[in-house]
């Protein structure tokens, strides 16, 4: 088994970091695999692009037909430090050879503790913190809510317009966009209240004014005294990478603190060095009571965390938190390696570099193509919102056409936005400026063909 893992690692690491299209997309082997898939995988597990990936390294994924794609999605922000990062693979392999599972709440192990220490060290604020590790972003949200409810003795959960938090029953109720995430799956959990958010491109409000609107809505529709928590994505993900106006998040945090409401930052997509800081919250000067992490935390292995003020986290009774696979030792070992890679390779600076390169290139395209209504984001979390030229009306058709053109030419793009009119750029921090320039050239060709 060890020899097989070594061979696989070597094979992936040898991938030349370049775009290469050698068949139609999808190619014949991918098409054959897709036929097999249709027979045994339900339609609800949708596919954006039916190319089947065989191996990957850095910022390149290779399909079964030998096509090499520049990956600007990183598994929706999961492989933040790069596909098959050598240190992550080595840490996971070593742990696989030692212990694969015991269940931390029965017989614990060091890697879980180390991840909790690293999260306490790197999340905003110098207060005492504690962490529970779980399996996924949605599970982190669920646990964050239940801990906040236990701590406050209240039930109300406040969320924002354009938010996305998951596909479990509670998180479906918290999402803004129903289709496809919750259509037909109800009834849903109650005591969830959705308030207007800050969306500068559309509402034109200052941060304080947008916060005043959010707070006024919540005070009128539910009342601060009935709210256990307010959950915000510092930069909204699936909603379209909306960056709130300056002053918005601090005003919300001040209101929460004054009213005993737990202020929770959902950093599942925006965290772990993606924005040039460990957490997007740091860009806005807020110190959340609780930070939710997942996606990029373990380099591709399933892991998520709920990190909060010690007095809040200790509200749950023994046995009230945990789960069979939460904080699995292999995933935890990979997470430790991710933190070490961020520090040793100065990946925060890489996030800043990528953001500057992408933003400059996309702003240049905006000068030529008025269909690009807005360029926004921070670090390696950038988006363009496509509109009907001269308006702010959504243009999802242009997004679909560009995404398809890019895929046919070896660039994987993610779409987003409540109205399906946003292209999001979520590359790994391992991507080079040369690959970014190549990808932008393909996107420019796509715009020219619209």
C-alpha positions in Angstrom: 0.0 0.0 0.0 2.8 2.4 0.9 4.5 1.8 -2.5 1.2 2.4 -4.3 0.7 5.7 -2.4 4.3 6.8 -3.3 3.7 5.9 -7.0 0.4 7.9 -7.0 2.1 10.9 -5.4 5.0 10.9 -7.8 2.6 10.6 -10.8 0.6 13.6 -9.6 3.6 15.7 -8.8 5.0 15.2 -12.3 2.1 17.0 -13.9 3.4 19.9 -16.0 1.7 23.1 -14.9 0.2 24.1 -18.2 -3.1 24.0 -20.1 -3.4 21.2 -22.6 -6.5 20.2 -24.6 -6.0 17.0 -26.6 -9.6 15.8 -27.2 -13.1 17.2 -27.4 -14.4 18.2 -23.9 -15.7 16.0 -22.6 -13.6 13.3 -24.3 -14.6 9.8 -25.2 -13.4 8.2 -21.9 -15.3 10.9 -19.9 -18.4 10.3 -22.0 -18.3 6.6 -21.3 -17.8 7.2 -17.6 -20.7 9.6 -17.6 -23.0 6.9 -19.1 -22.0 4.6 -16.2 -22.7 7.4 -13.8 -26.2 8.1 -15.1 -27.2 4.5 -14.4 -26.2 4.5 -10.7 -26.0 8.1 -9.4 -29.2 10.1 -8.8 -30.0 13.2 -10.9 -30.0 15.3 -7.8 -26.2 15.0 -7.7 -25.7 17.4 -10.6 -22.6 17.9 -12.7 -21.4 21.2 -14.0 -19.0 19.7 -16.5 -18.9 15.9 -17.3 -15.1 15.5 -17.4 -13.8 12.9 -15.1 -10.6 13.7 -13.3 -7.9 11.1 -13.0 -5.1 13.1 -11.2 -4.2 16.6 -10.2 -1.4 18.7 -8.8 -0.9 22.4 -8.0 -3.4 24.3 -10.1 -3.9 21.7 -12.9 -6.4 18.9 -13.1 -6.1 16.1 -15.7 -9.0 14.2 -17.0 -9.2 10.5 -18.1 -8.7 11.6 -21.7 -5.4 13.4 -20.9 -6.8 17.0 -21.1 -5.2 19.4 -18.6 -7.3 22.1 -17.2 -6.4 25.3 -15.3 -8.5 24.9 -12.2 -9.9 28.3 -11.1 -12.4 26.6 -8.7 -10.1 24.4 -6.5 -13.0 22.1 -5.7 -15.0 25.2 -4.6 -12.3 26.5 -2.4 -11.1 23.2 -1.0 -7.6 22.6 -2.4 -6.6 26.1 -1.4 -2.9 25.3 -1.1 -2.9 23.3 -4.3 -4.0 19.8 -5.5 -2.0 16.9 -3.9 0.2 19.2 -2.0 3.3 17.2 -1.1 3.3 18.0 2.6 -0.4 17.2 3.0 -0.1 13.9 1.2 2.9 13.0 3.3 1.1 13.9 6.6 -2.0 12.0 5.6 0.0 9.0 4.4 2.0 8.8 7.7 -1.2 9.0 9.7 -2.9 6.3 7.5 0.0 4.0 8.4 -0.6 4.6 12.1 -4.2 5.1 13.0 -7.1 5.7 10.7 -9.9 6.0 13.3 -10.7 5.6 17.0 -13.4 8.3 17.6 -12.0 11.3 19.5 -14.8 11.2 22.1 -13.9 7.6 23.1 -10.1 7.4 22.8 -8.6 10.8 21.7 -5.4 11.5 19.8 -3.0 14.4 19.4 -3.8 15.7 15.9 -7.3 16.8 16.9 -5.8 18.7 19.8 -3.2 20.3 17.6 -5.8 21.5 15.0 -7.8 23.1 17.9 -4.6 24.8 19.1 -3.9 26.2 15.6 -7.4 27.4 15.2 -7.3 29.1 18.6 -4.0 30.8 17.6 -5.0 31.9 14.1 -8.7 33.0 14.4 -9.3 36.7 15.2 -9.0 37.9 18.8 -6.8 37.0 21.8 -9.5 35.7 24.0 -9.6 32.0 25.2 -11.1 29.8 22.4 -12.2 26.2 22.0 -12.9 24.1 18.9 -15.1 21.1 18.0 -14.2 19.4 14.8 -16.8 18.0 12.5 -17.0 16.7 8.9 -18.5 19.4 6.6 -19.4 23.1 6.4 -23.1 22.5 6.8 -22.3 20.4 9.9 -20.2 23.3 11.3 -23.1 25.7 10.8 -25.5 23.3 12.5 -23.2 22.9 15.5 -22.6 26.7 15.6 -26.3 27.4 15.8 -27.0 24.7 18.5 -24.1 26.0 20.7 -25.3 29.6 20.4 -28.8 28.5 21.3 -27.5 26.6 24.3 -25.4 29.5 25.5 -28.1 32.2 25.1 -31.2 30.2 25.9 -32.8 31.7 22.8 -33.9 30.1 19.6 -33.9 32.7 16.8 -31.3 32.5 14.1 -30.6 35.6 11.9 -29.1 35.2 8.4 -28.6 37.6 5.5 -30.0 37.9 2.0 -27.9 36.1 -0.6 -26.5 33.8 2.0 -25.6 30.1 1.4 -25.0 27.8 4.4 -25.6 24.2 3.2 -28.0 21.4 2.3 -29.1 20.0 5.7 -32.6 20.7 6.9 -31.5 23.7 9.1 -29.1 25.1 6.6 -31.6 24.9 3.7 -33.8 27.1 5.8 -31.0 29.5 6.2 -30.2 29.8 2.5 -31.5 32.7 0.5 -31.8 30.9 -2.9 -34.3 28.1 -2.9 -33.6 26.4 -6.3 -31.9 24.0 -6.5 -30.9 23.7 -2.9 -34.2 23.4 -1.1 -37.0 23.2 -3.7 -39.4 20.4 -2.7 -37.5 19.3 0.4 -39.5 21.0 3.1 -40.8 21.4 5.7 -37.8 23.2 7.1 -36.5 24.2 10.5 -38.1 27.2 12.1 -37.0 30.3 13.9 -34.8 31.4 11.0 -35.0 35.1 10.1 -33.5 36.6 6.9 -32.5 40.3 6.8 -31.3 42.6 4.0 -27.5 42.5 3.5 -24.9 44.9 2.1 -24.7 44.6 -1.7 -22.9 47.8 -2.8 -23.2 47.2 -6.5 -27.0 47.1 -6.3 -28.0 49.0 -3.1 -25.4 51.8 -3.2 -25.6 52.1 0.6 -22.7 53.0 2.9 -21.8 50.3 5.5 -23.4 52.1 8.4 -26.6 52.7 6.4 -26.8 49.1 5.2 -26.2 47.9 8.8 -29.0 50.3 10.1 -31.3 48.7 7.5 -30.3 45.1 8.6 -30.7 45.9 12.3 -34.0 47.7 11.9 -35.4 44.8 10.0 -34.3 42.2 12.6 -35.5 44.4 15.6 -38.9 44.8 13.9 -39.5 41.2 12.7 -38.1 39.2 15.5 -36.6 41.3 18.3 -33.0 41.2 19.5 -34.0 39.6 22.8 -35.2 36.5 20.9 -32.1 36.0 18.7 -29.5 33.4 19.7 -27.1 34.3 16.8 -26.5 36.3 13.7 -24.5 34.3 11.0 -22.7 36.2 8.3 -20.4 35.3 5.5 -17.8 38.1 5.6 -17.6 37.8 1.8 -20.7 36.0 0.6 -19.8 32.9 -1.4 -22.5 31.2 -3.5 -24.4 34.5 -3.4 -21.8 36.0 -5.7 -18.7 37.1 -3.7 -20.4 40.3 -2.4 -17.9 42.3 -0.4 -19.9 44.4 2.2 -19.4 48.1 2.4 -16.9 49.5 4.9 -18.3 49.7 8.4 -21.2 47.2 7.8 -19.8 44.2 9.7 -18.4 46.2 12.6 -21.8 47.8 13.1 -23.5 44.4 13.1 -21.0 43.0 15.6 -21.5 46.0 17.9 -25.2 45.5 17.9 -24.9 41.8 18.6 -22.5 42.4 21.5 -24.8 45.0 23.0 -27.8 42.6 22.8 -26.2 39.3 23.9 -26.4 37.8 20.4 -23.6 35.4 19.3 -21.9 36.9 16.2 -20.9 34.0 14.0 -18.6 34.3 10.9 -19.2 31.6 8.3 -15.7 31.5 6.9 -16.2 28.1 5.3 -15.3 29.5 1.8 -13.5 32.7 2.7 -11.2 31.4 5.3 -7.8 29.6 5.5 -5.6 32.2 3.7 -7.9 32.6 0.7 -8.1 36.4 0.9 -4.5 37.1 1.8 -5.3 36.8 5.5 -6.3 33.7 7.4 -9.9 34.9 7.7 -11.8 37.4 5.7 -13.1 38.8 8.9 -9.7 40.4 9.5 -10.2 42.7 6.5 -13.2 44.3 8.2 -11.8 44.7 11.7 -14.3 42.3 13.4 -13.6 39.7 16.0 -16.4 37.1 15.7 -17.6 35.2 18.8 -17.5 32.1 16.7 -15.7 31.2 13.4 -16.8 28.3 11.2 -14.2 26.7 9.0 -14.2 23.9 6.4 -13.3 23.5 2.7 -9.6 24.6 2.6 -8.7 23.5 6.2 -7.5 20.0 5.3 -6.1 20.2 1.8 -8.9 18.1 0.3 -9.8 15.8 3.1 -13.2 16.2 4.9 -12.9 18.3 8.0 -14.6 21.3 9.5 -14.4 23.3 12.7 -16.4 25.4 15.0 -14.1 27.7 17.0 -15.5 30.1 19.6 -15.1 31.9 22.8 -14.4 29.3 25.5 -17.4 30.3 27.6 -19.7 29.9 24.7 -18.2 26.6 23.5 -18.4 25.2 27.1 -22.1 25.8 27.2 -22.8 22.4 25.6 -23.0 19.5 28.1 -20.6 16.5 27.8 -21.7 14.3 24.9 -23.7 17.1 23.3 -21.0 17.7 20.7 -19.2 15.3 18.4 -19.8 12.6 15.9 -18.4 9.4 14.6 -16.1 10.8 12.0 -15.6 14.4 13.3 -12.0 15.3 13.5 -10.8 12.0 11.9 -7.1 11.6 12.6 -6.1 11.4 8.9 -8.0 14.6 8.1 -6.7 16.3 11.2 -3.1 15.4 10.3 -3.6 16.9 6.9 -5.0 20.1 8.5 -1.9 20.5 10.6 0.2 20.3 7.4 -2.0 22.9 5.8 -1.3 25.4 8.6 2.4 24.6 8.4 2.4 25.2 4.6 0.6 28.5 4.9 3.3 29.7 7.3 6.4 28.2 5.7 5.5 29.2 2.1 4.0 32.6 3.0 0.8 31.7 1.3 -1.0 34.8 2.7 1.2 36.8 0.3 0.3 34.5 -2.5 -3.4 35.2 -1.9 -2.7 38.9 -2.2 -0.6 38.4 -5.4 -3.3 36.4 -7.0 -6.0 38.9 -6.1 -3.9 41.8 -7.6 -3.3 39.8 -10.8 -6.9 38.7 -11.3 -8.3 42.1 -10.5 -6.0 44.0 -12.9 -6.8 41.6 -15.7 -10.5 41.7 -15.2 -10.7 45.4 -14.8 -8.9 45.7 -18.2 -11.5 43.4 -19.7 -14.3 45.6 -18.2 -13.0 48.6 -20.2 -13.7 46.7 -23.4 -16.8 44.7 -22.5 -19.7 46.6 -20.7 -21.3 43.3 -20.0 -19.0 43.2 -17.0 -20.9 45.3 -14.5 -18.8 44.8 -11.4 -15.4 43.4 -10.5 -15.1 42.6 -6.8 -13.5 40.4 -4.2 -10.3 40.2 -2.1 -7.3 38.0 -2.6 -7.9 34.7 -4.4 -11.6 35.2 -4.1 -12.6 37.4 -7.0 -15.8 37.7 -9.1 -17.3 39.5 -12.0 -21.0 40.2 -12.2 -22.3 40.1 -15.8 -25.2 42.5 -16.7 -27.2 43.7 -19.6 -24.9 46.5 -20.8 -25.8 49.9 -19.4 -27.9 48.4 -16.6 -27.6 46.3 -13.4 -30.0 43.7 -14.8 -28.6 40.1 -14.5 -27.1 38.4 -17.6 -27.0 34.7 -16.8 -26.9 33.8 -20.4 -23.5 35.4 -20.8 -22.2 33.6 -17.7 -23.3 30.2 -19.1 -21.7 31.0 -22.5 -18.4 32.1 -21.0 -18.2 29.1 -18.6 -18.8 26.7 -21.5 -16.3 28.4 -23.7 -13.6 28.3 -21.0 -14.2 24.6 -20.3 -13.9 23.7 -24.0 -10.5 25.5 -24.0 -9.1 24.0 -20.8 -10.1 26.5 -18.1 -12.5 25.5 -15.3 -14.6 28.3 -14.0 -17.3 28.4 -11.3 -20.6 30.3 -11.6 -22.4 31.8 -8.7 -24.9 34.5 -7.8 -28.5 34.6 -6.7 -29.5 35.3 -10.3 -26.8 33.1 -11.9 -24.9 36.0 -13.4 -21.6 35.8 -11.6 -18.3 34.2 -12.6 -16.2 33.5 -9.5 -12.5 32.9 -9.5 -11.3 30.7 -6.6 -7.9 29.3 -7.7 -5.5 27.6 -5.4 -2.7 29.7 -3.9 -0.3 27.5 -5.9 -1.3 29.0 -9.2 1.3 31.0 -11.1 0.9 34.4 -12.7 1.6 32.7 -16.0 -1.3 30.3 -15.6 -3.5 33.2 -14.5 -2.5 35.1 -17.6 -3.2 32.1 -19.8 -6.7 31.6 -18.2 -7.5 35.3 -18.6 -6.6 35.1 -22.3 -9.1 32.3 -22.8 -11.7 34.3 -20.9 -11.0 37.3 -23.1 -11.5 35.2 -26.2 -14.8 34.1 -24.7 -15.9 37.7 -24.2 -14.9 38.5 -27.8 -17.2 35.7 -29.0 -20.3 36.7 -27.0 
